[in-house]
């Protein structure tokens, strides 16, 4: 299955399970303060065995193709933990996960699991917006001695800011689906009218100032 077909299939699954909600006329408010016509929580797909398996298989194949040197999988807490564990199991690789910050008690770990110095690690994330939290997790792995060879995610908004952030960090990013595929699938499947497409495109270009 080619990348474009996969992107549309994943987008259709996200809409079908209501992991993604589109409301161009009643925007959501993100924690960043941005107004957004879209809300995405890919963890919902975990409740659907067939879709969960499909995403797991496609993530694993994407990692095989783009990061054949990978030796371990690291999930980005919290949403990337379950997906990362599923993928690591399928690939028969070691798994670990990375917290946003070290625990305040016990061993004060930020990374849970056994990380070997120099180990080639692929980070697994469910959603990429600006990339800030994902790259912070990758830096934690690097600081602990791991070699982050790339990041695999289910979905990206495709913000230019995220592309620049990953470029500056020197980390290759590959995603199963994206904003363009999602909006096309939403229109084709009747989730939104064609008349909403310009509004959705405007938001993607300037999300920080959209309907401020």
C-alpha positions as CSV (number, residue, x, y, z in Angstrom):
1,X,0.0,0.0,0.0
2,X,1.5,3.4,-1.0
3,X,1.9,6.3,1.4
4,X,-1.0,8.3,0.0
5,X,-3.4,5.4,0.3
6,X,-2.3,4.8,3.9
7,X,-2.7,8.4,4.7
8,X,-6.3,8.5,3.5
9,X,-7.1,5.2,5.2
10,X,-5.7,6.3,8.5
11,X,-7.6,9.7,8.2
12,X,-10.8,7.8,7.5
13,X,-10.3,5.7,10.6
14,X,-9.6,8.8,12.7
15,X,-12.9,10.3,11.5
16,X,-14.9,7.1,11.8
17,X,-13.8,6.5,15.5
18,X,-14.2,10.2,16.3
19,X,-10.6,10.4,17.3
20,X,-10.7,13.6,15.2
21,X,-13.5,16.1,15.3
22,X,-13.9,18.9,12.8
23,X,-15.9,22.0,13.7
24,X,-15.0,24.9,11.4
25,X,-17.9,27.0,12.6
26,X,-17.5,26.2,16.4
27,X,-13.7,26.2,17.0
28,X,-12.1,24.4,19.8
29,X,-9.7,26.1,22.2
30,X,-6.3,24.4,22.5
31,X,-4.2,24.5,25.7
32,X,-1.8,26.8,23.8
33,X,-4.6,29.4,23.5
34,X,-5.0,28.8,19.7
35,X,-8.5,28.6,18.3
36,X,-8.8,25.5,16.1
37,X,-11.4,23.9,13.8
38,X,-10.0,20.5,14.7
39,X,-9.5,18.4,17.8
40,X,-7.5,15.2,17.7
41,X,-7.1,12.4,20.3
42,X,-5.7,9.4,18.5
43,X,-5.8,7.3,21.8
44,X,-9.5,6.7,20.9
45,X,-8.3,4.3,18.1
46,X,-7.0,1.9,20.8
47,X,-10.5,0.9,21.6
48,X,-11.1,-0.5,18.1
49,X,-9.1,-3.7,17.7
50,X,-9.1,-3.8,13.9
51,X,-8.0,-0.1,13.6
52,X,-5.5,-0.5,16.4
53,X,-3.9,-3.4,14.6
54,X,-3.9,-1.6,11.3
55,X,-2.2,1.5,12.7
56,X,0.3,-0.7,14.6
57,X,1.2,-2.6,11.4
58,X,1.6,0.6,9.3
59,X,3.8,2.2,12.0
60,X,5.9,-0.9,12.1
61,X,6.3,-1.0,8.4
62,X,7.1,2.7,8.2
63,X,9.9,2.1,10.8
64,X,11.2,-0.9,8.9
65,X,11.4,1.1,5.7
66,X,12.8,4.4,7.0
67,X,14.8,3.3,10.0
68,X,16.2,-0.1,9.3
69,X,19.0,0.5,11.7
70,X,16.6,0.9,14.7
71,X,17.4,-1.1,17.8
72,X,14.7,0.1,20.2
73,X,11.4,1.9,20.3
74,X,10.6,4.8,22.7
75,X,7.1,6.0,23.3
76,X,6.5,9.6,24.1
77,X,4.3,9.9,27.2
78,X,1.5,9.6,27.5
79,X,-0.2,9.1,24.2
80,X,2.7,7.5,22.5
81,X,3.2,4.8,25.2
82,X,0.5,2.4,24.1
83,X,1.2,2.8,20.4
84,X,5.0,2.5,21.0
85,X,4.6,-0.7,23.0
86,X,2.4,-2.3,20.3
87,X,4.9,-1.5,17.6
88,X,7.9,-2.6,19.7
89,X,6.1,-5.9,20.3
90,X,5.4,-6.4,16.6
91,X,9.0,-5.5,15.7
92,X,10.4,-7.6,18.6
93,X,12.4,-4.7,19.8
94,X,13.2,-3.3,23.3
95,X,10.7,-0.7,24.5
96,X,11.0,2.3,26.8
97,X,9.0,5.4,27.3
98,X,9.8,9.0,28.1
99,X,8.0,11.2,30.6
100,X,7.7,15.0,30.1
101,X,9.9,15.5,33.1
102,X,11.6,13.2,35.8
103,X,9.4,11.7,38.5
104,X,9.4,13.6,41.7
105,X,9.8,10.5,43.8
106,X,11.5,7.1,43.8
107,X,14.4,6.8,41.3
108,X,13.3,10.2,39.7
109,X,13.4,8.5,36.3
110,X,12.4,10.4,33.2
111,X,13.0,7.4,30.9
112,X,11.3,4.1,31.9
113,X,12.9,1.0,30.6
114,X,16.5,-0.1,29.8
115,X,18.3,2.3,27.5
116,X,21.8,1.2,26.4
117,X,24.4,3.8,25.6
118,X,24.6,4.3,21.9
119,X,21.4,2.4,21.2
120,X,19.6,3.5,18.0
121,X,16.2,4.6,19.1
122,X,13.0,5.5,17.1
123,X,10.6,7.6,19.0
124,X,6.9,6.9,18.6
125,X,4.3,9.7,18.9
126,X,0.6,9.8,18.2
127,X,0.3,13.5,17.1
128,X,2.7,16.2,15.9
129,X,1.6,19.8,16.3
130,X,4.6,22.1,16.8
131,X,6.8,19.2,17.7
132,X,7.9,20.8,21.0
133,X,7.0,18.0,23.5
134,X,8.1,15.3,21.1
135,X,11.5,16.8,20.6
136,X,11.9,17.4,24.3
137,X,11.4,13.6,24.8
138,X,14.0,12.9,22.1
139,X,16.5,15.2,23.7
140,X,16.0,13.3,27.0
141,X,16.9,10.1,25.2
142,X,20.0,11.7,23.7
143,X,21.1,13.2,27.0
144,X,20.8,9.7,28.5
145,X,23.1,8.3,25.9
146,X,20.7,7.1,23.3
147,X,21.0,7.7,19.5
148,X,17.7,9.0,18.3
149,X,17.6,8.0,14.6
150,X,14.1,9.3,13.9
151,X,10.4,9.8,15.0
152,X,7.3,8.0,13.7
153,X,3.8,9.4,14.4
154,X,0.3,8.6,13.4
155,X,-0.7,12.1,12.4
156,X,0.8,15.6,11.7
157,X,-0.9,18.9,11.2
158,X,2.0,19.8,8.9
159,X,2.8,23.1,10.5
160,X,5.9,24.8,9.0
161,X,7.0,25.5,12.5
162,X,7.1,21.7,13.3
163,X,9.1,21.0,10.1
164,X,11.7,23.7,11.1
165,X,11.9,22.4,14.7
166,X,12.6,18.8,13.5
167,X,15.1,20.1,11.0
168,X,17.0,22.0,13.6
169,X,17.0,19.0,15.9
170,X,18.4,16.8,13.1
171,X,15.6,14.3,13.6
172,X,13.8,12.7,10.6
173,X,10.0,12.7,11.0
174,X,7.7,10.2,9.2
175,X,3.9,10.2,9.8
176,X,1.2,7.9,8.6
177,X,-1.4,10.6,7.9
178,X,-1.6,14.4,7.7
179,X,-3.9,17.4,7.6
180,X,-4.4,17.4,3.9
181,X,-5.5,13.7,3.8
182,X,-7.8,14.3,6.8
183,X,-9.6,17.2,5.3
184,X,-10.0,15.5,1.9
185,X,-11.3,12.3,3.6
186,X,-13.7,14.4,5.7
187,X,-15.2,16.1,2.6
188,X,-15.4,12.9,0.6
189,X,-17.1,11.0,3.4
190,X,-19.6,13.8,4.2
191,X,-18.2,14.9,7.6
192,X,-17.8,18.5,6.3
193,X,-19.2,20.4,3.3
194,X,-16.8,21.4,0.5
195,X,-17.5,25.0,1.4
196,X,-15.6,24.5,4.7
197,X,-12.3,23.7,2.9
198,X,-11.1,27.3,2.5
199,X,-11.6,27.9,6.2
200,X,-9.7,24.7,7.1
201,X,-6.8,25.7,4.8
202,X,-6.7,29.2,6.3
203,X,-6.3,27.8,9.8
204,X,-3.4,25.5,8.8
205,X,-1.5,28.5,7.3
206,X,-1.8,30.7,10.4
207,X,-3.1,28.8,13.4
208,X,-1.8,31.2,16.0
209,X,-3.8,34.1,14.6
210,X,-6.9,32.3,13.2
211,X,-10.1,33.9,14.6
212,X,-8.3,35.7,17.4
